[in-house]
Structures are given as structure tokens and as C-alpha cells.
């Protein structure tokens, strides 16, 4: 998994937290890639440590936390809470428990290695008390998200939450509604780190390519939204207002011609045409267009460059570790 992150992408990646030895391997591979001293000055890994609510760090998470803290690698300390099951069937009580659990993990990391970079995390939603299934996009989870962000700021810590969460199995209307119901509050609450921002399906048990590229269209909208209001001379466009007579239009003004490509965000996968044109072009729905988009993205993919010597060292390390680790049957 770690090798795939390194080999096929140049984006930041997370370390393994499934066991202490796996966390150690993640650190060793990051050292091979960036240098042991370098990653202690500037962390290369950001790993997710989940509190096994209520009020417990299990052996896997505890072991991984110790490894990453000793290596001064960043961690997101996140209680995984489903209100009504792992916390009270009440948002206030859930938040009190969540805050205590997050701070316990954060303090432990600082006791092991003072100055270890940490993010205050919150993964909270409620269960359907009729079936016991998790509910994503609930109004209660939105309240908890916003208040958790305030608690993180109270403690002077960066905050992780949000994501395009859904219980839906495909990129349908349920997936869209639930995802927006989580992601928009995350944007409004000024979340610092959003995990699972695209592709999430079936309560996180799987991911979908169509869902991923459709979510990215929404993320583009949120990026534009967060830029806020432009009150510069170009943003106010008074020259265009003066140029157009009462009853006229702005379609051909100098200001419009300068800005028509960038003035408004345009989602490439969304259809803005008339019904007649949409039908003439095949009457495709959003999932069909997203399918074509992801297939094209995969066809156009080119891997980033990786130093052959580093690649060889990583593969040698993996081969040695596979020989050392005996399968558990």
C-alpha cells in the first residue's frame, strides 16, 4: 500500500495503522524516500489514529500511535463515534465523550514525544435506532461537526472532519444528498483537514470511480465558495455597469470578454444545456458522464518520476520484510 502511494502518486499519503510493525514499516519506507532526519524535521506521513469508542485505544491503534509519535510523524487523533451505540443517544453527551477521547490521545502523543504534530479529529454520526445502521448526513451529525470544530479551536488545534459520506451503494440521489449534507457544514465550519473528500460509498466499505469524479466537481464549487467576495476594481466591474445602457446586456463588454472563462465556476460533468440539446447528445445522466470521465482519466494517467535507486531500495526493503514476517493462519 505504501509503495503504491510512493510509486504511482506524488501526493501526500498516510501510514498504516493496522499494527505497530506495519507503522514501523511505513516510517522506514518514508525514510528511504525522504531521509530519516528530514522526516523528523518535516513530517512525511499523516496517519489516522481512531479511538475505539467508548473511551478505549485498542492494541493496534496504541502501538501505531507510539511508533509515529517516536518518529515525530503527524497524526489525526479521531474518536470513531456512532451516537446511540458507542456514545449516548444525545448530541451533547456524545460531544463531551468525543472531546475527552480526542484529548486523551493527543496528550498521550505529547507525553511520548513533545511537539509531535497532531490534528484534533471527529468522526461522528448516529445510528438508526430502528435498524442499528449508521446514518450519514443527519442533522445531528452536522451539529456535532460544527461544535467539534469550535472545541478544536478552543484547544488551539487544527481540526479534521467532514467528507463526502453516504450510505448509498451507487452515485445516486441519496449519495449526492447525504454527501452534501456532510461536506457543506465542513466547509462552513472551516475544517482544516477533510478526510474522505471524494469517492466514499456504502458507509465507507467501498469507493466508486463515478462518485469520486462527481465529488470532485462539488469540491471545485466549495473551493470557489471559500474564496469569498471579490471587492477589487475587477470584482466590482463598475466599468461594465457604466458601459451598458438601461435595458442592455453585459454579454459583450470588455469586462465580460476578459473574465468569461474564469468569472464563474463551471462543473464539467454537470449538464447546463436545454432539454432538447441534452436529448440530442444522448440524454446521459450524471453517472454515465462520470463513467466516461474516469475512464478517460485512467487512460491519460502517467506515473510521476521516482529515482530508480530509491525504487530499488524500497523493493528490496519490501522483499526482506515479506521474508521476515510469517503469515498468521
Buried (B, 14 or more C-beta within 10 A) or exposed (E): EBBEBBEEEEEEBBBBBEBBBBBBBBBBBBBBBBEEEEBBEEBBBBBBBBBBBBEEBEEBBBBBBBBBBBBBBBBBBBBBBBBBBBBBEEBEEBBBBBBEBBBBBBEBBEEBBEEBBBBBBBBBBBBEEEEEEBBBBBEBBBBBBBBBBEBBBEEEBBBBBBBBBBBBBEBBEBBBEBBBBBBBBBBBBEBBBBBBBBBBBBBBEEEBBBBBBBBBBBBBBBEEEEEEEEEEEBEEBEEBEEBBEEEEEEEEBEBBEEBEEEBEEEBEBEBEEEEEEBEEEEEEEBBEBBBEBBEEEEEEEEEEEBEEEBBEBBEEBBEEBEEEEEEEE
